[in-house]
Amino acid sequence: MKKKILLISTGGTIASQKTSMGLTPGIPSQRLLEWIPEVKDLCDVDTTQILNLDSTNMQPEDWLLMVRAIRDAYDRYDGFVITHGTDTMAYTAAALSYLIQNSQKPIVITGSQRPMEVGTTDGPQNLLDSFVFCIQPDVRGVYLVFDGKAIVGTRVRKVKTRSYSAFESINFPVVALINDRRIIRYLNPCQQGERPVQFYDNIHPGVFLLKLIPGMEPDILDYVAQRYDAVIIESYGSGGLPFTDERNFLQKVSELASKDKIIVMATQVMLEGSDLTAYEVGAIARQKVPLLEAYDMTVEAAVAKLMWILTQTREFAQVKEMFYTPVNFDLCWPMPQ
């Protein structure tokens, strides 16, 4: 008996058409299936159109629409494929990993670098690969499928703006390779266990991401304190805060912490994660300021995880416990003391 899959369309390049102002989403979900007629041999597919956005316009509240669509249909389908624009796809993949936990069914996000209507598009292959992966036995949880790779939702990063190999798995192995309906698995997705699926209905957008650059004035954090409840600081290398008298970020971050703001230290470097114990600039920050460290998490995952946590608590000890509790393989090494 063929599995039943729900295709959820949100717009993006895969559904875009040429206009006088450039590419704009306009192809409805049902038409996307016309480019992959062979999918009928694999599974039964229904479609729904919940959004029609360029993913640059995607907002945290839109993630909740996806959650609602999956929750409302969860008992009627064996899996879900979401078409999405590539620009914020990594944030959405991470967010759904926190907003839909312990799913015993696959939730696969995909898209394309070129529209379906373009002759050299990668859209049909990515979409077909997503269905192929979605119907595999024992596949559970949130994944991105793109350019023949299946990536855990919390480990996705867009690394190229135009090439078809647009996404990589950061600090974690690719789950599987997909080639002409053949799948080679490198990781068993069943490690998530048999707990009941849990859906979350709220998101807190009050998270600010600050990328340090030489010459930045620490006073920027005064504005952040007025508008946001948490800040993730992308520092250099292994991580740390400038503390020279001229531009003393350490002092300003201490003031931020005194206002009960949640502070997470991350790194601008894509691979291998942070380690605040490696250098004085990190060790002093860790010693003097109550802060969290992203370790090997992606920044996209750290952002989404905080937005999920802050709907439940803003007390530092509880936020710390939840932030350091791994969800969908988002945090592996080193485990904090």
N, C-alpha and C positions, 0 to 999 in steps of 0.2 A: 504494500500500500504506500502510495506516494505521500510525502510529508506536505503539510500545508504551511506556507510562508506568507507573511504580510509584508508588502513593500510599502514603506513610509517615505514619502518624498517631501523634502524641505527646500528644494531649489538647487542653487549652486551651478557651477560650470557645466556639469553633466546635463542639466536641463536648460541651458542658456541658448539664446538666439541672438543673432546680430541685429543691432539697432543703430540708429544714427549717433547714439551716445556710447556705443560699445556693447559688449556682451551683457545680456540681462536675462535672468531666469524666466522661462515662459512655457517650457514643454511640460505638460501634465504627466502625472505618474503612470497612467495607463499606457501612454505613448512610448515611454521608456522601454517597455517590454517588447515593442515592435522591433527593436534592434537585436534582441536575443530570442528569436522564436524557439530555439532549441531548449529553452528553459522549461517548456511544456512537457518535455520528456523526463525532466528531473523531479519536478514538484508542482503542486497546485499553488498558484499565486493570486492573491487578492491585493488591491492597491488602495492607498488613501493618500490624499494630499493635505498636509496640515500646515505647510508654509510654502512660500515661493520666494526665497530670499537669496541674494548674494550673501555668502557667509560672513562677509565683512559687517553686515548688518545684524548678524546673529547676536542675541543678548541672553543673559542667564535665564531670564523668564521664558525664553523660547525652549530651553532645555526641558522645562516642566511640561510643555506641550507634548514633547516626545515621550516623556515618562507617562503622561496621562494616556496617550494613544496606545502605548504598549501595555500598560496596566489594564485598560478597558478591554483589550483583545487577548490578554495573556492566556486565558484558558481555552481559546478557540484556535490557537495556532501553535505550530511546533518550533517556530523561529521567526526572526524579524530582520529585515534588511532596510537600512536607512540610507537614502541618497542625500548627500550633503556637499556643500562647497568646501574646497580644500583649505582655504585660508584660516579658518577657525576650527577645522575638523579635529585637531588635536585637543583643543579645549573641550569640545563636545564629547569626544571619546572618553576623556578623563571624567567629565562631569557625570555622564551616564553610569560610569563605573561606581560612583558613590551614591547616585540617586536610585539606582536599581542594583541591589546587592543580593548575592546568592541565587541569581537566576539559574534555573535548571535548564533553560533554553538559550540558544545563541541569539545575541543581538549584534549584528554586523553593520558597521558603518563603511560606506564607500562613496566614491565620486570619480571625477576625472580631471585631467589637466586641460583637455580640449572638449568642446561641446559634442554631443551626440551627432549633430548635423554636419560636422566636419569630417571629411573623408578619412583623415588620419587619426581620428579620435581613439583614445584609450578607454572611453566609456563603456562600450559593449563588453570588452574583456574583463574590466574590473567588476562590472555588474554581474556577469555570468560567474566569475570566480567567487563572488560573494554568496551566490546561491549554492554553488558547489560546496563551499566550506560550511554554509549554514545547515545543510542537510546531512552532514557527517554525524555518525553516532558519537555520543558522549562529548559533544562540543557545548560548552556552557559559558555564560557570561558575555562581557562586552569586548569586541575586537574591532580593529580596522583591517579591511582587506583592500590592498592596493598594489598594483604592479606585481602580482603573483606572490605577495607576502601577506600572512596573517600576523597581526601585531596586537599584543595585549593593550586594552584601551588606555591604561594609565602610563604606557611607555611610548606613546606616539609623539613624533616631532616632525614637522614639515621642514625639510632641509634643502629643497630645490623649488624655484619658482616656476620653471617651465618644463623641466624634464619629466618623463613619465615615472621615473623612480623618485617620486617626490617625498616619500616618507621613510623614516628609519625607526627602528626600535632602540631606545636609548637606555644604556646600562642594563640591558636584559635581552635574552635571545629571542629571535623571531620564533613564533609558535609553529608556523608551518609554511611550506612553499607550495604553491598551486600552479600546476602546469598542465593544460589540456585535460582538465577534469581529474588529473592525478594529484594526490596530496601526499607530501612527505612531512610528517610531524616531527618536531624537535622537542616539543613540550607537551605533557599530558594536561589538557585543560580541565580535567576532572578533579584537580587538587582542591577545588573550592568547597568540596564537601556536599552534604545532602541537606543543609539547613533550608527552611522555607524562604522563598523569595521575599524581599522586603523593598517596598517602594517608598520614596520620600517625596513629599509634596511641596517643600519649601527650599528656597535658595536665598542666600544673603550676599548681595553684590558688593558689600562694603569692604573689598580687599584691594589694596593698592600695590602695584608692582613697580619698584624703583630700580633702575639700572644705573649703578655708579659709573661716573666718568671723571677723569682728572679735572679739577677745577669746579666741580659742582658745589654749590653752597648748601650747607646743612639746613639752612632755614626753610628749604622746601618742605621739610618734615613738619613745620608749623601748620602749613596748609593741610597736609595729609592728616594731621591729628584732628582737624576740624571736620573732616568729611568722611574719614574711613575708620573702621574698627580694627583693621589688621594691615600690616605692610610686609611684603616680601622684598628683601633687599638682595638684588643680584650683585654680588661683590666680585672681586677679581680672583682668579686662580682657586686656591683651596678655600678661600673665604676670609673675611676680616673687615674691620672698619678703620678708615683713616682717623688718626687721633692727634695729628699735629695741631698746634695752636691756630694756624691760619684757617683751616677748615676742619673743625673737630666734629666728625660725625658721631664719635663715641659718646660725647656729651649730649648731643641732640637726641640720639637714640635712647639714652638713659632717661631723658625727659619724657620721651614718648612712652616708655615702659611705665613711668610713674603715673601716667594718665590711663593705665590699664589697657593699653593697646597691645595687641598680639604682634610680635615681631618674629619673622622667620628669615634666617640667613641662608642664601642659596649662592650659586656660582654662575657666572656668565658662560663658563666653559661647558660645552655641550656634553662631554663624556667624562666619566669617572667620579663625578660628584664632589661634594664639599668635605672639608675636614678642618674645623676651626682649631684643632689642637696642633696643627702643623707649624704655625708661625705666631709670633708675638701679637700681631694685629688681630688674629682670631682668638687666641687664648685669653687676651685681656678682655675682649668683648664678651666672651663666654663667661668669664669670671665676674664681670661687673654688671652685666645686664641680664635679666631673666628673658631669655630668647630661645627659640627653637631653631633647629638646623635641618635643612632639606636632605642632607646626605645624598643618596643616589636617586632621589625623586626628580622627575622632570619639573620644570617651573610650571608647566601647564597643569600637572597633577597637583602640585602644591596649591596653586590658585583655586582650583575646583574643590579640593579637599577642605580648605579653609572656608570657602563659601558654604559648603555642606555642614561643617562643624558649627559655624557661628549661628546657625538656625537653632541649635540645640543647647549651646552653652557659650559663654564668653569669659568664664572663670579659667584663669591660666592653667591650673593643675589639670582640670578636666580637658581643656583644649590640648594640652601636651599629651595626655594619655591617648586621646582619640587620634591626634596627628601621627603619633608613633605606632599606632596599631595598623599593621599592613592590611590593605584592601586591594583585592585584584592584582596582587604582585607589585604594588606601587613602591614598596620600600623593602630592600633586601639587606643592604650593608652600608656602614656598620650599624648594628642595632645599638641604640643609645643605652647608656648605663642607667 
